[in-house]
Amino acid sequence: MCRWLAYSGAPILLDEVLFKPDHSLIDQSLRASDPSSTTNGDGFGLGWYGTGDVPGVYKDIRPAWNDTNLQALAAQIESSMFVAHVRATTGSPVQRTNCHPFTHQKWLFVHNGLINDYQKLHRDLAFAISPDLFPLIHGTTDSELMFLLALGFGLDGDVQAGLARMAGMVEYIAERHEVENALQMTLGISDGESLYAVRYSTEGNSRSLFHSASRDATMEIAPDAGRFSRGARAIVSEPLDNLEAEWVAVPEASFLTITRGKISCEPFVPIAP
């Protein structure tokens, strides 16, 4: 599996969140708490919003803990919204086009999980992608196809519905092929204005996902940053420190929205085709 985080709030240097916390994402790339994959060294990626019309993206196939360029960039780049991901492949090759985040126009997308028996479902899932988006397939992962399916199902107009239709399509095709427990996912999505997250699995036993409870949690992440707004929030696969009271577990089958510090959590239900 993989680990990821997303941040929204006052602009901060990226290394305040990526490197400095006790259990930072870089630490998780070496020592994740999830026993299914304690090491996430099959590449990494970072996406952030700045002054341009589209987000900046930096990816590499090296382990995140061993990339001095990542550390140098994170110490210089300041952003009010960013996502980061460390990868543990479930079978697809270690190559840059398979690293997260996946991006299209204003969107950033990261995934922790898998489509079960993906090789059996791959062809039908690919044919379900909108024809105008099909040329955007650059890698070989189930995650990239999930993103493109969601875009084709209306992510740009209704994030929750686009993701629900994507999940419904995956489960529908899996059922046709008699594949059980089709989908396992925590998703992080951003359009530069809001952060969105999903925690869902067909079997009802999803990978962990948390959001910061308050500004106090983000202050503890980077106590020396000095510029956190009251609305600063983070979504993480694993808490970045041991202050358990400051991290809220996202419930099973949930859709989370964070906009200017306000958090809403709704049930997530796939929409079958």
N, C-alpha and C positions, 0 to 999 in steps of 0.2 A: 504494500500500500504506500501511501504518500503522506506528507504533512503540508499544511498551508496556513497562511494568515492573511488578514486584510485589515487595513487601518483607515479610519476617517476622522478628521479633526483639524486642528490648527496645523499649519505646515511644520514639519519636523525633519531633521536629517534621518534618512532611512536606517542608518546603523543603530539609532537609538532603540529601534524595535527589532531589527534583524539580528544584531550581534550582542548588544549589551545586557539584556535580561539574563537571569540565571539559567532559565530553560528556554533560551531563544530558539528561533527556527533553525539557526545554524547548529546549535547544540542538539536539537531534535534530529537533525540529519545524521548525527552520530549515535545518539542515545534516546530515541523515541520511547515513550512509555507503552505504546501499542505493541503487544508481544508478537503480533503477526508480522511485524517488520520494524525491528528496532533501528536498523540502519537504512537511510534513504540517500544513497550515493549515486544514483543513476541519472544525474543531471539536476539542474535547477533552473528557475526562471523568476524574473522580477518584472512587474509592470507598474508604471506610475504615471500620474497625470501632472502636467506642468502647464506651460503657456501655449502649447501647440493644440491643434484641432484633434489630434489622436494621441493616445498614450505612448510613452516611451517603453521599450521592451529590451531586456537583456537576458539572454539564455546561454547556457553552455552545458556540455555533456560531462564536464568534470564534477566531482563532488563539491558541494557548496563550501565545505570546510577547507577546501584546498584551492580556492580561487582567490588569488590576491587582487585581481581586477575587481571582483565583486566587492571586496572590503573597501577598496579605494573609491569606487563609485558611490557606495552606500554612505561613505563619510562626507561626500560632496553634494549629493542630490537631496534636495529638500522638496517635500510634497505633502499635500493635505489629504491625498487618497492614493493608496497603493495596495497591491497584492503580491505575494511571494509564495513560491512552491518548491519543495524538494521532493524528488521523484524516487520511487522504488518500483521498477517495472514489474508488471504481472505477465510479461511474455513478449511484448513488443520490443524492437531493437532500441539500444541506447544511441540515439541520434538527436541532433538539435531540433529537428522538426517534430519530434515527439515530446519535447519539453513544454511544460506549461509556464506562463499562461498562453492560451490560445486567444487570438485577437482578431477583430474585424471592425473597421471603422472605430467607433468610440468604445467598443466593448472589450472587456477582459474576462476570461473564464478559466477557472481552475477546478480540478476534480480530484477527490480521494476516493478510490473504490474501483469497481470493475463491472463490466457486463459479463455475466457468467457464460462460459462456453462461447466466447466471442467469435472464434473462427467459424463456428457453425452458423452464426447469425449475421456475420459481417456483410455478406453479399446483399441480403434483403434490406439491412439497415442502410447500406450505401445507396440503394435504389430508392429509398424513401426520402433522401435529401433533395431539396428543391433544385431543379436543373441549373438555375442561375448561380447557386452556391456550390455546386459539385466541383467546379474547377479550383475551389479554395482548399480542397483536400491536399495537404502537403506531406502528412505523416501517415502512420499506420496504427494509431491508437484508437481505442473505443472512445476515449475522452473527446478527441477532436470531432468524431462523428456525432457525439451527443450535442456538442456545441452547435454544429451546423444544422442538425435536426431542429434544435430549439430556435435558431434564427429563422429557419423556414416555417416554423409553426407560430411565428408572430412574437418572438422575444422582444423585438424592438418596440412593439406597441403595448404589450402586456407581459411583463417578465414572468409572473407566476403561471399564467396560462401557457405561454410558450414552453416553459420547463415541464409543466404537467402533461402537455401533449407529447413532448419528447419521451417522458417516462412511460406514458401510456403506450406509445408506439413500440418501445423496446420490450415491454412486457407482452404486448400483443404478438409480436414476431416470435418472442421466446416461447410463448404458449403454442404457437403453430408448430414449432420445432421440438416441443416437449422438453424444453429446458426449464428446470426449476430454479427458484431464487434468482430471477433474471438480473436484478439490478441492485447494486450496492453503491451508495454515493453520499458524500458531502460535497456540495458545490459552493464555490464563491464566484460571484459575478459583480461587475461594476460597469457603470456607464459614465463615470466621472462626476455624477451628481449624488448617487446613492450606492450603497453596498447591499447586495442581496445574497442570501445563503439558503441552502436546502440541506436538510438531514433526512434521508429516506433510504429504505431498502425494502425489497419485495418480501423478505423474510421477517421484517420488523425488528431487526437487530443491527442497527446502523453503526458505522464508525463514529467515534467521539467528535463532538463539536461544542464550542463554548463561545460566549460573548462576554465582554467586560461588563460588570454590573454598574460601574459609575466612573467618574473622572478619577476617583481615588485609585482604581485599579490601573489605569493607564499612567497615573503619576508614579506608581510603584514600578511599572515597567521601565520607565526612564526618568528617575527622580532628578537628574541633572539637566534635563532638556529645558525646563523652565518656561515652556511656551504652550503647554497643553491648554486647549480651550475646555470649557465646561462640557462641551458636546463631544469630546474625543472618545472614540469607541474602537474596540478591536474585536475581530472574530478570529478564532484560532482552533486548530485541531486539538491542541493541548495547551493548558494554561502555561503562561510564560514565567510563572513564579509559583511559590507554594502558598500564596494567600487565597485559600480555597473560597473564602466568603466573598471575594471580589470577582469570581468567575461563575457564570450561570450556564449550566448545561442546556443546550438547545434540545427541546423535547423531540422524541421520535416523530417522524412524519410531519415536519414543520417547515414553514417558509418564513424567513426572517428578512426584514427590511430595516436598514439604518439610513436615515436622512437627517443631516444636520443635528446629530446627537440623539434623535428620537428613534426608539426601537419599537417595532411592531412584530408580533409573532402570530402566524395563522397556520391552520392545518394545511398540510400538503397532500393532495389526492391526485394521482395520475388520471389523465383523461384519455380513455381508450379511443382509437380511431373509429 
